[in-house]
Amino acid sequence: MRIKNIKLVIVGKATFSGYFEKLKEIAGDASRDIIFAGYIPDEELQEFYSACDVYVSASLWEGFNLPLAEAQACGKPVVAFDLCSHPEVVRDGILVKPNDTSKFAEAIVKILEKKHT
C-alpha cells in the first residue's frame, strides 16, 4: 500500500554544516515532501506532536530522549532505535535494532498504514 499525502517534518536545528542540504540531495525528488522546520521553541512543540501521525527519532546516542516521552504523552506512537534509555521510555511504539534502517522504515510504514486505512 502506498500512503498518499504524507509529509516528513524534520524539527531541530542542524548541528552539522550542510546537514539539511545533504538530506535534500539524498531525498532527490521526494524532498518536495520534506519540511525542514528548523528550531522550534519548547512552548510550540506540542503543536507539532499533536499534528503528527507518528513521532520518529533516528538518534543513535541519547541520554534520556525527552521528545519520545513528550510525543507519547500527546498520544502519538513512536519509532526509535533500541538503545540507551529507549527501552525504558517507549511504551507506545516500535523499537528497532540500531542501524537497521530497513526495519526502521518498515516500522514507520506499519504505524502509518494503521492510521491511514
trRosetta pair geometry for C-beta under 8 A, 3 or more apart (Angstrom, degrees):
i j d omega theta_ij theta_ji phi_ij phi_ji
1 113 5.8 107 71 -123 134 112
1 117 7.5 -11 -178 -83 169 109
3 6 5.2 51 117 -39 107 135
3 109 7.2 -166 -10 -140 129 78
3 112 5.2 -18 -92 139 167 124
3 113 6.7 -119 -70 -81 116 62
3 116 5.3 100 -135 63 103 162
4 116 8.0 166 40 -177 64 143
6 33 6.6 45 92 -177 68 130
6 112 6.9 20 -112 -156 139 143
7 33 5.5 -146 -115 -176 58 74
7 34 7.2 154 -168 -98 73 23
7 35 5.8 28 171 -7 122 109
8 33 6.3 72 13 125 85 85
8 34 4.7 -21 70 -111 103 75
8 35 7.1 179 89 25 51 68
9 34 7.9 162 -86 -162 27 54
9 35 4.7 -15 -111 67 73 108
9 37 5.6 33 -176 -25 97 120
9 48 6.8 -149 117 -152 144 107
9 51 8.0 34 10 99 160 120
9 52 7.1 -122 42 -90 122 106
10 20 7.6 169 92 -114 144 93
10 23 7.3 33 -42 140 170 167
10 34 6.6 15 -7 -175 109 101
10 35 7.1 -180 24 87 68 54
10 36 5.3 -17 64 -114 108 61
10 37 6.6 -176 80 20 49 80
11 37 4.7 -15 -99 64 71 125
11 38 7.6 -21 -144 66 49 21
11 40 5.2 -32 -158 2 114 125
11 45 7.6 118 162 -123 155 86
11 48 5.9 53 -68 -171 154 164
12 15 8.0 -38 148 -24 106 94
12 38 7.5 -100 81 -175 21 25
12 39 6.7 24 -159 -93 25 52
12 40 7.8 -51 -63 15 39 87
13 38 6.1 33 -97 -170 58 72
13 39 4.3 9 -58 -63 95 100
14 17 7.8 103 133 -97 113 18
14 19 4.1 -178 -157 53 110 121
14 20 5.1 -89 -77 -26 143 97
14 38 7.6 -55 -13 -120 84 74
15 19 7.1 47 50 -24 50 155
16 19 4.3 102 70 -61 90 114
18 21 4.9 -62 -162 49 69 117
18 22 5.6 75 138 -30 89 100
19 22 5.9 -59 -151 34 27 110
19 23 6.6 26 153 -17 64 105
20 23 5.6 -53 -149 36 35 113
20 24 6.4 36 152 -19 66 104
20 36 5.1 56 -142 -131 129 155
21 24 5.7 -52 -149 35 33 112
21 25 6.4 36 151 -21 64 105
22 25 5.5 -52 -149 35 33 115
22 26 6.4 33 153 -18 66 105
23 26 5.7 -54 -146 37 32 110
23 27 6.2 30 155 -19 65 110
23 31 7.7 131 124 -113 74 105
23 34 7.2 -152 136 159 113 162
23 36 7.8 134 78 -86 135 119
24 27 5.7 -57 -144 38 30 111
24 31 4.5 66 -148 -132 73 145
24 34 7.2 -155 -99 72 72 138
25 28 7.5 23 172 -65 32 53
27 30 4.5 -112 178 77 90 93
27 31 3.9 120 95 -68 125 79
27 34 5.8 -60 -140 -14 172 143
28 31 6.5 179 76 -14 21 98
29 32 6.8 -26 172 3 56 106
30 33 5.6 -52 -176 36 67 109
30 34 7.0 67 131 -25 78 104
31 34 5.2 -56 -152 30 51 117
37 40 5.9 4 135 -54 122 112
37 48 7.3 150 116 -106 178 135
40 44 5.1 -118 177 86 97 112
40 45 5.7 124 114 -81 120 71
40 48 6.3 41 151 -26 174 143
41 44 5.0 78 65 12 81 105
41 45 7.6 -127 98 -31 43 81
42 45 5.7 -36 -154 -4 38 119
43 46 7.9 -39 178 10 36 102
44 47 5.5 -40 -176 24 67 118
44 48 7.2 63 135 -16 78 100
45 48 5.5 -57 -159 36 48 110
45 49 6.3 45 148 -18 77 103
45 67 7.6 -115 -172 -118 139 94
45 70 6.7 7 128 147 130 150
46 49 5.5 -52 -145 39 37 112
46 50 6.0 38 155 -21 68 108
46 70 7.7 -111 -89 175 68 112
46 74 6.4 168 -147 -92 75 132
47 50 5.8 -55 -145 38 27 112
47 51 6.3 23 156 -18 62 112
48 51 5.8 -59 -144 37 29 109
48 52 6.5 29 159 -27 64 108
49 52 6.2 -61 -150 26 28 109
49 55 6.5 -9 -127 -75 79 131
49 70 6.2 -118 -79 132 152 93
49 71 5.0 -157 -133 -113 109 63
49 74 4.0 110 136 38 125 164
49 76 5.8 -139 -174 -3 84 141
50 74 5.7 -112 -72 -174 63 131
52 55 5.7 96 102 -70 150 71
52 71 7.4 -37 67 -141 134 112
52 76 5.9 42 85 -132 101 147
53 76 7.5 138 149 -141 17 101
53 111 7.1 150 136 131 97 101
53 112 5.9 78 115 -111 140 74
53 115 4.7 132 -161 132 122 174
53 116 7.7 -2 -141 -44 159 95
54 76 6.5 155 -124 178 27 99
54 77 5.4 -34 -120 79 84 89
54 78 6.9 146 -173 -106 76 27
54 79 6.3 30 166 -6 122 103
54 93 7.8 122 -153 -123 95 103
54 108 6.1 163 101 -143 152 73
54 111 4.6 96 -88 112 139 141
54 112 6.3 -86 -5 -63 131 78
54 115 7.4 -140 -38 -18 95 146
55 67 7.0 -153 174 149 134 96
55 68 7.0 169 112 -117 125 50
55 71 3.4 -64 7 -148 165 160
55 72 7.8 -110 43 -44 134 60
55 76 4.9 84 -13 121 105 133
55 77 7.5 179 28 92 75 39
55 78 4.7 -31 74 -106 92 84
55 79 7.7 179 90 25 48 65
55 93 7.9 -66 63 -99 83 141
56 78 7.0 161 -86 -161 34 65
56 79 4.8 -10 -114 62 82 99
56 80 7.3 167 -159 -72 49 60
56 108 6.0 1 -87 -99 135 117
57 62 7.7 31 154 -63 138 146
57 65 5.8 92 166 -169 173 143
57 67 6.5 141 -79 85 124 114
57 68 5.7 -67 -6 -68 144 100
57 78 7.0 6 5 -174 97 113
57 79 7.5 -179 32 89 59 55
57 80 4.5 7 62 -106 99 102
57 81 7.7 -102 103 13 83 75
57 86 8.0 -160 80 -105 128 119
58 80 7.8 -144 -74 -131 25 58
58 81 7.1 67 -153 -24 41 106
58 104 7.1 69 -114 -175 91 148
59 62 5.1 80 120 -53 137 106
59 65 6.6 174 53 -106 142 125
59 80 7.3 -13 45 -150 84 100
59 81 7.1 -134 78 28 52 112
60 81 6.2 10 -103 49 59 160
60 83 6.8 27 -159 56 51 160
60 98 6.0 91 -133 -153 91 113
60 99 7.3 43 -110 -60 125 78
61 83 7.7 -61 -91 124 37 135
61 84 6.8 111 -153 -52 38 137
62 65 4.4 -9 -173 -62 154 94
62 83 7.4 122 30 100 95 95
62 84 4.5 173 65 82 81 161
62 85 6.3 -99 107 33 106 94
62 86 7.0 89 57 -48 137 91
63 84 7.0 -117 -110 -175 9 133
63 85 6.8 23 144 -6 36 130
64 69 7.8 0 162 -15 98 132
64 85 5.0 -22 -108 58 59 167
64 89 6.9 144 -161 -75 75 130
65 68 4.3 48 111 4 111 117
65 69 7.2 148 97 -11 66 85
65 80 6.9 147 91 -135 169 155
65 84 7.4 108 -28 94 103 128
65 85 6.4 -176 5 73 82 105
65 86 6.3 22 17 -84 135 77
65 89 5.8 174 56 81 93 174
66 69 5.6 -59 -154 39 42 110
66 70 6.0 40 152 -21 74 107
67 70 5.3 -53 -139 39 37 114
67 71 6.1 41 161 -23 69 102
68 71 6.0 -53 -148 33 27 110
68 72 6.6 22 155 -13 61 108
68 78 5.2 91 -146 -164 84 167
68 80 5.9 -17 -103 -46 134 149
68 86 6.9 -168 -102 -123 178 77
68 89 4.9 73 99 137 129 130
68 90 6.2 -62 172 -76 131 78
68 93 7.8 -103 -160 25 101 160
69 72 5.9 -60 -150 40 30 109
69 73 6.3 35 151 -24 65 107
69 89 5.5 -91 -62 -160 90 104
70 73 5.5 -54 -148 34 32 115
70 74 6.6 24 153 -12 64 105
71 74 5.8 -62 -156 40 33 106
71 76 4.4 -72 171 70 88 120
71 78 5.4 111 92 -77 133 111
72 75 7.5 68 -175 -64 36 10
72 76 6.4 -103 -85 63 33 65
72 77 7.7 45 -104 -112 77 25
72 78 6.0 -61 -60 -17 94 120
72 89 8.0 170 6 159 144 79
72 90 7.5 171 -62 -132 143 48
72 91 6.0 101 -167 49 152 94
72 92 5.2 143 -134 42 104 106
72 93 7.2 -96 -86 -22 109 116
76 92 7.7 147 101 101 33 123
77 92 5.1 -108 -109 140 66 91
77 93 4.6 145 -177 -91 74 75
77 94 7.6 38 167 -5 112 80
77 111 5.2 -157 93 -140 138 133
78 90 5.8 -127 76 -123 120 100
78 92 6.8 92 14 89 83 70
78 93 3.6 -48 61 -86 65 160
78 94 7.7 -157 97 33 52 55
79 93 5.8 -149 -65 -177 40 112
79 94 5.1 -4 -112 63 79 93
79 95 8.0 170 -154 -86 50 28
79 96 6.9 22 -174 -10 92 115
79 104 6.6 120 157 -161 123 71
79 107 4.6 141 -129 117 125 120
79 108 5.3 -92 7 -74 166 73
79 111 6.8 -136 -48 -4 113 142
80 86 4.9 -151 112 -138 131 133
80 90 6.1 -154 39 -68 120 135
80 93 6.9 54 8 126 88 141
80 95 6.0 -24 75 -112 77 70
80 96 7.4 -176 97 25 30 82
81 86 6.6 167 84 -6 52 171
81 95 7.0 46 162 -163 17 75
81 96 5.7 -60 -111 72 52 79
81 97 7.3 -22 -152 123 83 18
81 98 4.5 68 -177 -98 129 66
81 99 7.5 57 -127 -18 136 43
81 104 7.2 -27 -77 -97 79 119
82 86 6.0 -144 -129 91 33 129
82 87 6.3 50 -154 -64 81 93
82 95 3.9 88 -80 159 89 114
82 96 6.2 -162 -14 69 92 23
82 97 6.0 -27 36 -90 116 34
82 98 6.6 -112 57 -37 66 74
83 86 5.8 53 56 18 46 124
83 98 5.1 50 -47 -67 127 122
85 88 5.2 -61 -172 48 74 110
85 89 5.4 68 130 -25 93 112
86 89 5.5 -65 -133 43 33 107
86 90 5.5 17 177 -12 75 114
86 95 5.9 135 136 -118 120 118
87 90 6.7 -51 -121 39 21 99
87 95 6.5 20 -88 -92 67 169
90 93 4.9 -89 -161 59 110 112
90 94 7.9 -88 174 48 143 12
90 95 5.6 156 66 -59 158 103
93 111 7.6 -9 -135 -85 70 143
94 107 4.0 -157 98 -156 145 123
94 110 7.1 72 -38 68 159 131
94 111 7.0 -140 0 -48 121 114
96 100 5.5 -132 162 70 105 107
96 103 4.7 164 -149 112 119 107
96 104 4.7 -175 82 -83 165 68
96 107 5.5 -125 -58 -18 122 147
97 100 4.4 57 74 -4 95 132
97 103 6.5 52 35 62 90 150
100 103 4.2 10 131 30 118 115
100 104 6.1 149 96 -26 67 88
101 104 5.0 -50 -142 35 36 121
101 105 6.3 39 158 -20 67 101
102 105 6.0 -54 -152 35 28 108
102 106 6.4 29 149 -18 62 108
103 106 5.3 -52 -146 38 35 116
103 107 6.3 42 153 -26 66 101
104 107 5.9 -53 -154 29 28 112
104 108 6.9 27 149 -16 61 103
105 108 5.7 -54 -153 34 35 111
105 109 6.3 32 152 -16 68 107
106 109 5.7 -57 -146 40 32 110
106 110 6.2 40 154 -27 66 105
107 110 5.6 -49 -147 30 30 116
107 111 6.8 26 156 -14 62 103
108 111 6.1 -60 -157 37 31 106
108 112 6.2 24 152 -14 67 112
109 112 5.6 -59 -142 43 33 110
109 113 6.0 37 158 -25 68 105
110 113 6.0 -52 -146 32 25 111
110 114 6.9 27 153 -18 58 103
111 114 5.8 -55 -158 32 33 112
111 115 6.6 26 150 -15 66 109
112 115 5.6 -59 -149 39 36 110
112 116 5.8 5 163 3 72 117
113 116 6.2 -70 -131 52 26 92
113 117 5.9 25 170 -29 66 116
114 117 6.6 -59 -136 25 20 107
